[in-house]
């Protein structure tokens, strides 16, 4: 898979940070994917049909760290707004 050497370590660091500070009740795996697999998207949140797990896919076309961070945060926010958080004290705006 093509990609930049900084992308995967940064994605792992972001996932650890988000899991600690903005937890979600189900496991969420994060992957870097080739741009052609995500068409014109930079990121995608995919909740499994059974709602027991999910994944975040980030395009390797993210050319800067800020773009990857922004995309990850946007996808993590999708997970949090899909009623996957049961503790109301960790929800945004509270």
N, C-alpha and C positions, 0 to 999 in steps of 0.2 A: 504494500500500500504506500502510495506516495504521501508525503507529508513532511512537516518540518519537525526537527528533533525536539523543539520546545513544546509542541502541542500536547502530547500525551501527559508529560509530567504536570503541566499547568492544569489540564483537565482533572487529573487525579487530585491535585491540591484544591481546586475549586469544589470538587465533590465532597472532600473531607470537611472543608469549611462550611458548606451549605448543610451537610448532614448534622454537624454540630450546632450550628446557629439557627437553622430553619428546618427542623426535622420533618420527615414525612413518614407516615405509618407503614408504608410498604417499601421493600427494597427497590432502589433505582440504580441501574447500571448505566454507565456512561461510556460511549465509544466515539472514536474518530472514524469517519467514513469518507471514502472518495467523493468528491463533488458530484460526479456523474450519477451516483446512487441516490443523491438527495435532490436531483434535478436543480432547480434554481433556489433552493432553500439553504440557509446557513445552519439551521438547526431544526430538530424535530423531536417532540415529546410523544412517545408511543406507550399507551397504557394497554397492558394485555387484557384480553376479553374477560378473564376471570377476576380482574382488578386485584390480583395478588402480587403483581410485580409490574415494573415499568422500565423503560429505557429512554435515555436521551442520546440522540445521535447528533454529532457536530460535524459539519463539513470541513474537510481539510483545506478548503478554499479560504478559510479565515486567515487573512494575511497578516494580521497583527494581534498582539496579545489583547489589546483593548476590544477588538472585534470578537475574539473568542470568549472573553469574559462577559461581554454584553450578551452574546448569544446564549451562553450557558445560563446566565441569570434569568433571561427571558424564558427559557425552557423549564428551569426549576420553578419559576413562578406559575407556569401552566400546571405543573404537578400539584402545587399547593392550592390552586384555585379549583381543582377538580374534586374537592371534598376528601382529600387524602390526609388531612390533618384533623386529629380529634381533640387536641389540646387547644382551646380557644385563646390561651395566653400567648401562644406562639404565632398566632395569625397576624398578618399585617394590619396596622391601624388600631391595634388594641394596646 
